[in-house]
Amino acid sequence: MMPSTSILKQEERNWLDLPSDVTADILKRIGMVDILENAQKVCTAWRKICKDPAMWRVIDMNDIPVLGAKLSCFEMCKHAVDRSQGQLVDITIVSASDANLHLYVADRYVS
């Protein structure tokens, strides 16, 4: 049995042909943990987008799992804040965090 033409067309699509701003918008929706632990490792194009400081202007730490993450909450937050390169405008930290994390964020804030 032959596959339908719609399935064949989907298989021929090259996702790297998407404009980088569209890819960035999609990646922002998967969450910080998945970007840091997975998405940036997919390919060179995605890694470049994931390292763009504009991706890290708004950081939501709500999706950080308590268990199972390769990096600690503190380390993930540090990576995200460092990637913003002073462009951070909003950060949400809901999990139990210590004063060191808050100081780290505050020290890197550029007004």
Jmol script that loads the backbone (N, CA, C; Angstrom):
load data "model"
ATOM      1  N   MET A   1       0.837  -1.179   0.000  1.00  0.00           N
ATOM      2  CA  MET A   1       0.000   0.000   0.000  1.00  0.00           C
ATOM      3  C   MET A   1       0.879   1.239   0.000  1.00  0.00           C
ATOM      4  N   MET A   2       0.571   2.193  -0.839  1.00  0.00           N
ATOM      5  CA  MET A   2       1.357   3.419  -0.980  1.00  0.00           C
ATOM      6  C   MET A   2       0.903   4.451   0.052  1.00  0.00           C
ATOM      7  N   PRO A   3       1.866   5.202   0.664  1.00  0.00           N
ATOM      8  CA  PRO A   3       1.480   6.267   1.598  1.00  0.00           C
ATOM      9  C   PRO A   3       0.800   7.409   0.845  1.00  0.00           C
ATOM     10  N   SER A   4      -0.079   8.099   1.521  1.00  0.00           N
ATOM     11  CA  SER A   4      -0.776   9.212   0.875  1.00  0.00           C
ATOM     12  C   SER A   4       0.201  10.334   0.558  1.00  0.00           C
ATOM     13  N   THR A   5      -0.169  11.190  -0.395  1.00  0.00           N
ATOM     14  CA  THR A   5       0.715  12.284  -0.794  1.00  0.00           C
ATOM     15  C   THR A   5       0.895  13.299   0.322  1.00  0.00           C
ATOM     16  N   SER A   6      -0.104  13.467   1.198  1.00  0.00           N
ATOM     17  CA  SER A   6       0.049  14.425   2.303  1.00  0.00           C
ATOM     18  C   SER A   6       1.143  13.964   3.266  1.00  0.00           C
ATOM     19  N   ILE A   7       1.251  12.664   3.484  1.00  0.00           N
ATOM     20  CA  ILE A   7       2.309  12.144   4.351  1.00  0.00           C
ATOM     21  C   ILE A   7       3.663  12.348   3.690  1.00  0.00           C
ATOM     22  N   LEU A   8       3.745  12.116   2.392  1.00  0.00           N
ATOM     23  CA  LEU A   8       5.007  12.320   1.677  1.00  0.00           C
ATOM     24  C   LEU A   8       5.454  13.774   1.746  1.00  0.00           C
ATOM     25  N   LYS A   9       4.521  14.693   1.609  1.00  0.00           N
ATOM     26  CA  LYS A   9       4.876  16.116   1.664  1.00  0.00           C
ATOM     27  C   LYS A   9       5.410  16.490   3.047  1.00  0.00           C
ATOM     28  N   GLN A  10       4.848  15.931   4.106  1.00  0.00           N
ATOM     29  CA  GLN A  10       5.331  16.221   5.449  1.00  0.00           C
ATOM     30  C   GLN A  10       6.745  15.699   5.633  1.00  0.00           C
ATOM     31  N   GLU A  11       7.036  14.559   5.073  1.00  0.00           N
ATOM     32  CA  GLU A  11       8.364  13.983   5.220  1.00  0.00           C
ATOM     33  C   GLU A  11       9.416  14.802   4.484  1.00  0.00           C
ATOM     34  N   GLU A  12       9.028  15.529   3.467  1.00  0.00           N
ATOM     35  CA  GLU A  12       9.965  16.314   2.672  1.00  0.00           C
ATOM     36  C   GLU A  12      10.256  17.678   3.291  1.00  0.00           C
ATOM     37  N   ARG A  13       9.490  18.083   4.301  1.00  0.00           N
ATOM     38  CA  ARG A  13       9.656  19.407   4.905  1.00  0.00           C
ATOM     39  C   ARG A  13      10.978  19.481   5.661  1.00  0.00           C
ATOM     40  N   ASN A  14      11.721  20.539   5.435  1.00  0.00           N
ATOM     41  CA  ASN A  14      12.964  20.763   6.156  1.00  0.00           C
ATOM     42  C   ASN A  14      12.715  21.851   7.196  1.00  0.00           C
ATOM     43  N   TRP A  15      12.679  21.451   8.456  1.00  0.00           N
ATOM     44  CA  TRP A  15      12.370  22.397   9.530  1.00  0.00           C
ATOM     45  C   TRP A  15      13.454  23.450   9.698  1.00  0.00           C
ATOM     46  N   LEU A  16      14.633  23.212   9.176  1.00  0.00           N
ATOM     47  CA  LEU A  16      15.698  24.211   9.249  1.00  0.00           C
ATOM     48  C   LEU A  16      15.452  25.382   8.306  1.00  0.00           C
ATOM     49  N   ASP A  17      14.491  25.217   7.389  1.00  0.00           N
ATOM     50  CA  ASP A  17      14.142  26.303   6.483  1.00  0.00           C
ATOM     51  C   ASP A  17      13.257  27.361   7.136  1.00  0.00           C
ATOM     52  N   LEU A  18      12.746  27.063   8.341  1.00  0.00           N
ATOM     53  CA  LEU A  18      11.941  28.066   9.051  1.00  0.00           C
ATOM     54  C   LEU A  18      12.812  29.266   9.399  1.00  0.00           C
ATOM     55  N   PRO A  19      12.257  30.470   9.339  1.00  0.00           N
ATOM     56  CA  PRO A  19      13.022  31.640   9.782  1.00  0.00           C
ATOM     57  C   PRO A  19      13.398  31.483  11.257  1.00  0.00           C
ATOM     58  N   SER A  20      14.544  31.996  11.650  1.00  0.00           N
ATOM     59  CA  SER A  20      15.030  31.802  13.021  1.00  0.00           C
ATOM     60  C   SER A  20      14.088  32.408  14.063  1.00  0.00           C
ATOM     61  N   ASP A  21      13.389  33.496  13.737  1.00  0.00           N
ATOM     62  CA  ASP A  21      12.469  34.080  14.710  1.00  0.00           C
ATOM     63  C   ASP A  21      11.263  33.167  14.957  1.00  0.00           C
ATOM     64  N   VAL A  22      10.829  32.440  13.942  1.00  0.00           N
ATOM     65  CA  VAL A  22       9.725  31.490  14.109  1.00  0.00           C
ATOM     66  C   VAL A  22      10.199  30.305  14.953  1.00  0.00           C
ATOM     67  N   THR A  23      11.389  29.808  14.659  1.00  0.00           N
ATOM     68  CA  THR A  23      11.953  28.713  15.447  1.00  0.00           C
ATOM     69  C   THR A  23      12.129  29.145  16.898  1.00  0.00           C
ATOM     70  N   ALA A  24      12.605  30.362  17.117  1.00  0.00           N
ATOM     71  CA  ALA A  24      12.774  30.876  18.482  1.00  0.00           C
ATOM     72  C   ALA A  24      11.437  30.925  19.211  1.00  0.00           C
ATOM     73  N   ASP A  25      10.388  31.352  18.524  1.00  0.00           N
ATOM     74  CA  ASP A  25       9.066  31.411  19.146  1.00  0.00           C
ATOM     75  C   ASP A  25       8.582  30.013  19.540  1.00  0.00           C
ATOM     76  N   ILE A  26       8.833  29.046  18.696  1.00  0.00           N
ATOM     77  CA  ILE A  26       8.455  27.666  19.011  1.00  0.00           C
ATOM     78  C   ILE A  26       9.256  27.165  20.209  1.00  0.00           C
ATOM     79  N   LEU A  27      10.558  27.414  20.205  1.00  0.00           N
ATOM     80  CA  LEU A  27      11.408  26.936  21.298  1.00  0.00           C
ATOM     81  C   LEU A  27      11.039  27.578  22.631  1.00  0.00           C
ATOM     82  N   LYS A  28      10.642  28.837  22.624  1.00  0.00           N
ATOM     83  CA  LYS A  28      10.249  29.503  23.869  1.00  0.00           C
ATOM     84  C   LYS A  28       9.069  28.797  24.526  1.00  0.00           C
ATOM     85  N   ARG A  29       8.236  28.168  23.718  1.00  0.00           N
ATOM     86  CA  ARG A  29       7.033  27.511  24.230  1.00  0.00           C
ATOM     87  C   ARG A  29       7.325  26.161  24.897  1.00  0.00           C
ATOM     88  N   ILE A  30       8.499  25.598  24.654  1.00  0.00           N
ATOM     89  CA  ILE A  30       8.786  24.290  25.249  1.00  0.00           C
ATOM     90  C   ILE A  30       9.318  24.412  26.673  1.00  0.00           C
ATOM     91  N   GLY A  31       9.761  25.584  27.049  1.00  0.00           N
ATOM     92  CA  GLY A  31      10.209  25.798  28.419  1.00  0.00           C
ATOM     93  C   GLY A  31      11.715  25.783  28.585  1.00  0.00           C
ATOM     94  N   MET A  32      12.145  26.448  29.630  1.00  0.00           N
ATOM     95  CA  MET A  32      13.566  26.645  29.897  1.00  0.00           C
ATOM     96  C   MET A  32      14.316  25.332  30.113  1.00  0.00           C
ATOM     97  N   VAL A  33      13.722  24.417  30.842  1.00  0.00           N
ATOM     98  CA  VAL A  33      14.400  23.152  31.128  1.00  0.00           C
ATOM     99  C   VAL A  33      14.682  22.396  29.843  1.00  0.00           C
ATOM    100  N   ASP A  34      13.673  22.272  28.992  1.00  0.00           N
ATOM    101  CA  ASP A  34      13.872  21.540  27.738  1.00  0.00           C
ATOM    102  C   ASP A  34      14.855  22.239  26.811  1.00  0.00           C
ATOM    103  N   ILE A  35      14.906  23.550  26.850  1.00  0.00           N
ATOM    104  CA  ILE A  35      15.891  24.262  26.034  1.00  0.00           C
ATOM    105  C   ILE A  35      17.294  23.954  26.537  1.00  0.00           C
ATOM    106  N   LEU A  36      17.497  24.085  27.853  1.00  0.00           N
ATOM    107  CA  LEU A  36      18.833  23.880  28.414  1.00  0.00           C
ATOM    108  C   LEU A  36      19.297  22.431  28.354  1.00  0.00           C
ATOM    109  N   GLU A  37      18.368  21.494  28.517  1.00  0.00           N
ATOM    110  CA  GLU A  37      18.776  20.094  28.577  1.00  0.00           C
ATOM    111  C   GLU A  37      18.669  19.361  27.240  1.00  0.00           C
ATOM    112  N   ASN A  38      17.850  19.858  26.311  1.00  0.00           N
ATOM    113  CA  ASN A  38      17.605  19.084  25.094  1.00  0.00           C
ATOM    114  C   ASN A  38      17.704  19.888  23.795  1.00  0.00           C
ATOM    115  N   ALA A  39      16.860  20.900  23.654  1.00  0.00           N
ATOM    116  CA  ALA A  39      16.714  21.576  22.362  1.00  0.00           C
ATOM    117  C   ALA A  39      18.018  22.141  21.822  1.00  0.00           C
ATOM    118  N   GLN A  40      18.843  22.692  22.678  1.00  0.00           N
ATOM    119  CA  GLN A  40      20.086  23.300  22.199  1.00  0.00           C
ATOM    120  C   GLN A  40      21.065  22.258  21.649  1.00  0.00           C
ATOM    121  N   LYS A  41      20.779  20.987  21.890  1.00  0.00           N
ATOM    122  CA  LYS A  41      21.654  19.913  21.428  1.00  0.00           C
ATOM    123  C   LYS A  41      21.194  19.296  20.106  1.00  0.00           C
ATOM    124  N   VAL A  42      20.068  19.765  19.569  1.00  0.00           N
ATOM    125  CA  VAL A  42      19.503  19.165  18.352  1.00  0.00           C
ATOM    126  C   VAL A  42      20.376  19.413  17.137  1.00  0.00           C
ATOM    127  N   CYS A  43      20.741  20.655  16.918  1.00  0.00           N
ATOM    128  CA  CYS A  43      21.552  20.995  15.742  1.00  0.00           C
ATOM    129  C   CYS A  43      22.207  22.360  15.978  1.00  0.00           C
ATOM    130  N   THR A  44      23.113  22.711  15.093  1.00  0.00           N
ATOM    131  CA  THR A  44      23.840  23.978  15.214  1.00  0.00           C
ATOM    132  C   THR A  44      22.895  25.177  15.143  1.00  0.00           C
ATOM    133  N   ALA A  45      21.920  25.114  14.252  1.00  0.00           N
ATOM    134  CA  ALA A  45      20.986  26.243  14.105  1.00  0.00           C
ATOM    135  C   ALA A  45      20.190  26.460  15.390  1.00  0.00           C
ATOM    136  N   TRP A  46      19.702  25.381  15.980  1.00  0.00           N
ATOM    137  CA  TRP A  46      18.943  25.517  17.223  1.00  0.00           C
ATOM    138  C   TRP A  46      19.840  25.973  18.360  1.00  0.00           C
ATOM    139  N   ARG A  47      21.060  25.501  18.396  1.00  0.00           N
ATOM    140  CA  ARG A  47      21.991  25.921  19.455  1.00  0.00           C
ATOM    141  C   ARG A  47      22.232  27.431  19.371  1.00  0.00           C
ATOM    142  N   LYS A  48      22.410  27.931  18.158  1.00  0.00           N
ATOM    143  CA  LYS A  48      22.629  29.368  17.968  1.00  0.00           C
ATOM    144  C   LYS A  48      21.417  30.163  18.457  1.00  0.00           C
ATOM    145  N   ILE A  49      20.230  29.703  18.119  1.00  0.00           N
ATOM    146  CA  ILE A  49      19.003  30.379  18.558  1.00  0.00           C
ATOM    147  C   ILE A  49      18.877  30.316  20.077  1.00  0.00           C
ATOM    148  N   CYS A  50      19.179  29.163  20.658  1.00  0.00           N
ATOM    149  CA  CYS A  50      19.065  28.988  22.111  1.00  0.00           C
ATOM    150  C   CYS A  50      20.080  29.822  22.883  1.00  0.00           C
ATOM    151  N   LYS A  51      21.159  30.210  22.258  1.00  0.00           N
ATOM    152  CA  LYS A  51      22.168  31.031  22.930  1.00  0.00           C
ATOM    153  C   LYS A  51      21.930  32.526  22.722  1.00  0.00           C
ATOM    154  N   ASP A  52      20.976  32.884  21.897  1.00  0.00           N
ATOM    155  CA  ASP A  52      20.676  34.290  21.642  1.00  0.00           C
ATOM    156  C   ASP A  52      20.125  34.936  22.916  1.00  0.00           C
ATOM    157  N   PRO A  53      20.725  36.024  23.399  1.00  0.00           N
ATOM    158  CA  PRO A  53      20.244  36.679  24.623  1.00  0.00           C
ATOM    159  C   PRO A  53      18.769  37.076  24.565  1.00  0.00           C
ATOM    160  N   ALA A  54      18.244  37.333  23.390  1.00  0.00           N
ATOM    161  CA  ALA A  54      16.829  37.696  23.263  1.00  0.00           C
ATOM    162  C   ALA A  54      15.910  36.556  23.707  1.00  0.00           C
ATOM    163  N   MET A  55      16.385  35.317  23.592  1.00  0.00           N
ATOM    164  CA  MET A  55      15.593  34.162  24.046  1.00  0.00           C
ATOM    165  C   MET A  55      15.415  34.173  25.562  1.00  0.00           C
ATOM    166  N   TRP A  56      16.290  34.872  26.245  1.00  0.00           N
ATOM    167  CA  TRP A  56      16.341  34.806  27.706  1.00  0.00           C
ATOM    168  C   TRP A  56      15.954  36.117  28.368  1.00  0.00           C
ATOM    169  N   ARG A  57      15.224  36.980  27.662  1.00  0.00           N
ATOM    170  CA  ARG A  57      14.766  38.235  28.258  1.00  0.00           C
ATOM    171  C   ARG A  57      13.701  37.978  29.319  1.00  0.00           C
ATOM    172  N   VAL A  58      12.892  36.946  29.116  1.00  0.00           N
ATOM    173  CA  VAL A  58      11.861  36.553  30.081  1.00  0.00           C
ATOM    174  C   VAL A  58      12.127  35.098  30.447  1.00  0.00           C
ATOM    175  N   ILE A  59      12.320  34.856  31.735  1.00  0.00           N
ATOM    176  CA  ILE A  59      12.638  33.517  32.215  1.00  0.00           C
ATOM    177  C   ILE A  59      11.554  33.081  33.191  1.00  0.00           C
ATOM    178  N   ASP A  60      10.959  31.922  32.905  1.00  0.00           N
ATOM    179  CA  ASP A  60       9.936  31.354  33.779  1.00  0.00           C
ATOM    180  C   ASP A  60      10.482  30.057  34.348  1.00  0.00           C
ATOM    181  N   MET A  61      10.732  30.057  35.649  1.00  0.00           N
ATOM    182  CA  MET A  61      11.335  28.893  36.304  1.00  0.00           C
ATOM    183  C   MET A  61      10.273  27.927  36.827  1.00  0.00           C
ATOM    184  N   ASN A  62       9.008  28.117  36.480  1.00  0.00           N
ATOM    185  CA  ASN A  62       7.934  27.249  36.967  1.00  0.00           C
ATOM    186  C   ASN A  62       8.036  25.825  36.448  1.00  0.00           C
ATOM    187  N   ASP A  63       8.689  25.616  35.306  1.00  0.00           N
ATOM    188  CA  ASP A  63       8.704  24.283  34.714  1.00  0.00           C
ATOM    189  C   ASP A  63       9.892  23.434  35.155  1.00  0.00           C
ATOM    190  N   ILE A  64      10.636  23.889  36.144  1.00  0.00           N
ATOM    191  CA  ILE A  64      11.794  23.121  36.604  1.00  0.00           C
ATOM    192  C   ILE A  64      11.319  21.999  37.519  1.00  0.00           C
ATOM    193  N   PRO A  65      11.600  20.756  37.143  1.00  0.00           N
ATOM    194  CA  PRO A  65      11.171  19.639  37.998  1.00  0.00           C
ATOM    195  C   PRO A  65      12.036  19.559  39.254  1.00  0.00           C
ATOM    196  N   VAL A  66      11.443  19.102  40.320  1.00  0.00           N
ATOM    197  CA  VAL A  66      12.184  18.964  41.573  1.00  0.00           C
ATOM    198  C   VAL A  66      13.184  17.812  41.452  1.00  0.00           C
ATOM    199  N   LEU A  67      12.744  16.728  40.827  1.00  0.00           N
ATOM    200  CA  LEU A  67      13.608  15.559  40.663  1.00  0.00           C
ATOM    201  C   LEU A  67      13.756  15.242  39.171  1.00  0.00           C
ATOM    202  N   GLY A  68      14.858  14.656  38.822  1.00  0.00           N
ATOM    203  CA  GLY A  68      15.028  14.173  37.466  1.00  0.00           C
ATOM    204  C   GLY A  68      15.768  15.117  36.534  1.00  0.00           C
ATOM    205  N   ALA A  69      15.901  16.366  36.887  1.00  0.00           N
ATOM    206  CA  ALA A  69      16.631  17.298  36.038  1.00  0.00           C
ATOM    207  C   ALA A  69      18.129  17.038  36.166  1.00  0.00           C
ATOM    208  N   LYS A  70      18.837  17.223  35.086  1.00  0.00           N
ATOM    209  CA  LYS A  70      20.284  16.998  35.096  1.00  0.00           C
ATOM    210  C   LYS A  70      21.001  18.088  35.901  1.00  0.00           C
ATOM    211  N   LEU A  71      20.462  19.293  35.856  1.00  0.00           N
ATOM    212  CA  LEU A  71      21.045  20.420  36.583  1.00  0.00           C
ATOM    213  C   LEU A  71      20.125  20.811  37.729  1.00  0.00           C
ATOM    214  N   SER A  72      20.685  21.400  38.772  1.00  0.00           N
ATOM    215  CA  SER A  72      19.856  21.879  39.880  1.00  0.00           C
ATOM    216  C   SER A  72      19.114  23.136  39.455  1.00  0.00           C
ATOM    217  N   CYS A  73      18.108  23.490  40.219  1.00  0.00           N
ATOM    218  CA  CYS A  73      17.328  24.708  39.958  1.00  0.00           C
ATOM    219  C   CYS A  73      18.254  25.920  39.922  1.00  0.00           C
ATOM    220  N   PHE A  74      19.162  25.991  40.880  1.00  0.00           N
ATOM    221  CA  PHE A  74      20.101  27.115  40.962  1.00  0.00           C
ATOM    222  C   PHE A  74      20.983  27.171  39.709  1.00  0.00           C
ATOM    223  N   GLU A  75      21.515  26.027  39.289  1.00  0.00           N
ATOM    224  CA  GLU A  75      22.384  26.001  38.108  1.00  0.00           C
ATOM    225  C   GLU A  75      21.625  26.383  36.845  1.00  0.00           C
ATOM    226  N   MET A  76      20.388  25.890  36.705  1.00  0.00           N
ATOM    227  CA  MET A  76      19.587  26.239  35.523  1.00  0.00           C
ATOM    228  C   MET A  76      19.304  27.732  35.484  1.00  0.00           C
ATOM    229  N   CYS A  77      18.958  28.285  36.626  1.00  0.00           N
ATOM    230  CA  CYS A  77      18.685  29.713  36.680  1.00  0.00           C
ATOM    231  C   CYS A  77      19.938  30.508  36.324  1.00  0.00           C
ATOM    232  N   LYS A  78      21.082  30.088  36.855  1.00  0.00           N
ATOM    233  CA  LYS A  78      22.337  30.776  36.523  1.00  0.00           C
ATOM    234  C   LYS A  78      22.601  30.739  35.020  1.00  0.00           C
ATOM    235  N   HIS A  79      22.419  29.567  34.402  1.00  0.00           N
ATOM    236  CA  HIS A  79      22.629  29.460  32.957  1.00  0.00           C
ATOM    237  C   HIS A  79      21.699  30.408  32.194  1.00  0.00           C
ATOM    238  N   ALA A  80      20.441  30.410  32.591  1.00  0.00           N
ATOM    239  CA  ALA A  80      19.459  31.253  31.901  1.00  0.00           C
ATOM    240  C   ALA A  80      19.789  32.733  32.073  1.00  0.00           C
ATOM    241  N   VAL A  81      20.101  33.144  33.292  1.00  0.00           N
ATOM    242  CA  VAL A  81      20.439  34.550  33.552  1.00  0.00           C
ATOM    243  C   VAL A  81      21.710  34.931  32.803  1.00  0.00           C
ATOM    244  N   ASP A  82      22.708  34.067  32.812  1.00  0.00           N
ATOM    245  CA  ASP A  82      23.948  34.347  32.080  1.00  0.00           C
ATOM    246  C   ASP A  82      23.692  34.486  30.578  1.00  0.00           C
ATOM    247  N   ARG A  83      22.819  33.671  30.053  1.00  0.00           N
ATOM    248  CA  ARG A  83      22.517  33.746  28.623  1.00  0.00           C
ATOM    249  C   ARG A  83      21.801  35.038  28.248  1.00  0.00           C
ATOM    250  N   SER A  84      21.100  35.641  29.192  1.00  0.00           N
ATOM    251  CA  SER A  84      20.405  36.901  28.890  1.00  0.00           C
ATOM    252  C   SER A  84      21.380  38.048  28.658  1.00  0.00           C
ATOM    253  N   GLN A  85      22.604  37.898  29.124  1.00  0.00           N
ATOM    254  CA  GLN A  85      23.664  38.897  28.935  1.00  0.00           C
ATOM    255  C   GLN A  85      23.193  40.320  29.241  1.00  0.00           C
ATOM    256  N   GLY A  86      22.500  40.459  30.373  1.00  0.00           N
ATOM    257  CA  GLY A  86      22.055  41.779  30.808  1.00  0.00           C
ATOM    258  C   GLY A  86      20.745  42.235  30.203  1.00  0.00           C
ATOM    259  N   GLN A  87      20.111  41.404  29.356  1.00  0.00           N
ATOM    260  CA  GLN A  87      18.855  41.788  28.722  1.00  0.00           C
ATOM    261  C   GLN A  87      17.626  41.274  29.466  1.00  0.00           C
ATOM    262  N   LEU A  88      17.819  40.649  30.631  1.00  0.00           N
ATOM    263  CA  LEU A  88      16.717  40.093  31.409  1.00  0.00           C
ATOM    264  C   LEU A  88      15.758  41.201  31.838  1.00  0.00           C
ATOM    265  N   VAL A  89      14.477  41.024  31.530  1.00  0.00           N
ATOM    266  CA  VAL A  89      13.471  42.006  31.933  1.00  0.00           C
ATOM    267  C   VAL A  89      12.450  41.423  32.904  1.00  0.00           C
ATOM    268  N   ASP A  90      12.330  40.084  32.946  1.00  0.00           N
ATOM    269  CA  ASP A  90      11.356  39.471  33.844  1.00  0.00           C
ATOM    270  C   ASP A  90      11.797  38.054  34.167  1.00  0.00           C
ATOM    271  N   ILE A  91      11.716  37.712  35.440  1.00  0.00           N
ATOM    272  CA  ILE A  91      12.032  36.344  35.870  1.00  0.00           C
ATOM    273  C   ILE A  91      11.014  35.919  36.899  1.00  0.00           C
ATOM    274  N   THR A  92      10.523  34.685  36.766  1.00  0.00           N
ATOM    275  CA  THR A  92       9.579  34.116  37.711  1.00  0.00           C
ATOM    276  C   THR A  92      10.258  32.949  38.408  1.00  0.00           C
ATOM    277  N   ILE A  93      10.389  33.069  39.728  1.00  0.00           N
ATOM    278  CA  ILE A  93      10.985  32.007  40.536  1.00  0.00           C
ATOM    279  C   ILE A  93       9.963  31.659  41.609  1.00  0.00           C
ATOM    280  N   VAL A  94       9.342  30.493  41.467  1.00  0.00           N
ATOM    281  CA  VAL A  94       8.304  30.096  42.402  1.00  0.00           C
ATOM    282  C   VAL A  94       8.793  28.999  43.338  1.00  0.00           C
ATOM    283  N   SER A  95       9.701  28.190  42.857  1.00  0.00           N
ATOM    284  CA  SER A  95      10.178  27.071  43.674  1.00  0.00           C
ATOM    285  C   SER A  95      10.967  27.586  44.874  1.00  0.00           C
ATOM    286  N   ALA A  96      11.199  26.683  45.790  1.00  0.00           N
ATOM    287  CA  ALA A  96      11.994  27.048  46.962  1.00  0.00           C
ATOM    288  C   ALA A  96      13.411  27.371  46.510  1.00  0.00           C
ATOM    289  N   SER A  97      13.785  28.595  46.660  1.00  0.00           N
ATOM    290  CA  SER A  97      15.130  29.003  46.263  1.00  0.00           C
ATOM    291  C   SER A  97      15.770  29.749  47.425  1.00  0.00           C
ATOM    292  N   ASP A  98      17.073  29.822  47.383  1.00  0.00           N
ATOM    293  CA  ASP A  98      17.754  30.490  48.483  1.00  0.00           C
ATOM    294  C   ASP A  98      18.138  31.914  48.107  1.00  0.00           C
ATOM    295  N   ALA A  99      18.615  32.633  49.076  1.00  0.00           N
ATOM    296  CA  ALA A  99      18.987  34.035  48.867  1.00  0.00           C
ATOM    297  C   ALA A  99      20.112  34.166  47.850  1.00  0.00           C
ATOM    298  N   ASN A 100      20.980  33.168  47.751  1.00  0.00           N
ATOM    299  CA  ASN A 100      22.083  33.238  46.787  1.00  0.00           C
ATOM    300  C   ASN A 100      21.577  33.345  45.360  1.00  0.00           C
ATOM    301  N   LEU A 101      20.488  32.650  45.062  1.00  0.00           N
ATOM    302  CA  LEU A 101      19.910  32.724  43.718  1.00  0.00           C
ATOM    303  C   LEU A 101      19.385  34.125  43.437  1.00  0.00           C
ATOM    304  N   HIS A 102      18.719  34.707  44.384  1.00  0.00           N
ATOM    305  CA  HIS A 102      18.185  36.064  44.214  1.00  0.00           C
ATOM    306  C   HIS A 102      19.326  37.068  44.057  1.00  0.00           C
ATOM    307  N   LEU A 103      20.365  36.912  44.833  1.00  0.00           N
ATOM    308  CA  LEU A 103      21.527  37.797  44.721  1.00  0.00           C
ATOM    309  C   LEU A 103      22.213  37.631  43.369  1.00  0.00           C
ATOM    310  N   TYR A 104      22.318  36.396  42.894  1.00  0.00           N
ATOM    311  CA  TYR A 104      22.937  36.137  41.600  1.00  0.00           C
ATOM    312  C   TYR A 104      22.180  36.870  40.494  1.00  0.00           C
ATOM    313  N   VAL A 105      20.862  36.771  40.521  1.00  0.00           N
ATOM    314  CA  VAL A 105      20.031  37.451  39.513  1.00  0.00           C
ATOM    315  C   VAL A 105      20.196  38.963  39.631  1.00  0.00           C
ATOM    316  N   ALA A 106      20.115  39.478  40.853  1.00  0.00           N
ATOM    317  CA  ALA A 106      20.219  40.915  41.071  1.00  0.00           C
ATOM    318  C   ALA A 106      21.579  41.457  40.642  1.00  0.00           C
ATOM    319  N   ASP A 107      22.640  40.722  40.887  1.00  0.00           N
ATOM    320  CA  ASP A 107      23.973  41.173  40.513  1.00  0.00           C
ATOM    321  C   ASP A 107      24.159  41.278  39.001  1.00  0.00           C
ATOM    322  N   ARG A 108      23.387  40.513  38.252  1.00  0.00           N
ATOM    323  CA  ARG A 108      23.544  40.509  36.800  1.00  0.00           C
ATOM    324  C   ARG A 108      22.512  41.383  36.094  1.00  0.00           C
ATOM    325  N   TYR A 109      21.648  42.007  36.861  1.00  0.00           N
ATOM    326  CA  TYR A 109      20.648  42.891  36.279  1.00  0.00           C
ATOM    327  C   TYR A 109      21.308  44.175  35.810  1.00  0.00           C
ATOM    328  N   VAL A 110      21.038  44.544  34.569  1.00  0.00           N
ATOM    329  CA  VAL A 110      21.570  45.793  34.013  1.00  0.00           C
ATOM    330  C   VAL A 110      20.388  46.719  33.784  1.00  0.00           C
ATOM    331  N   SER A 111      20.398  47.868  34.425  1.00  0.00           N
ATOM    332  CA  SER A 111      19.268  48.799  34.256  1.00  0.00           C
ATOM    333  C   SER A 111      19.551  49.813  33.174  1.00  0.00           C
TER     334      SER A 111
END
end "model"
wireframe off; spacefill off
backbone 0.3
color backbone group
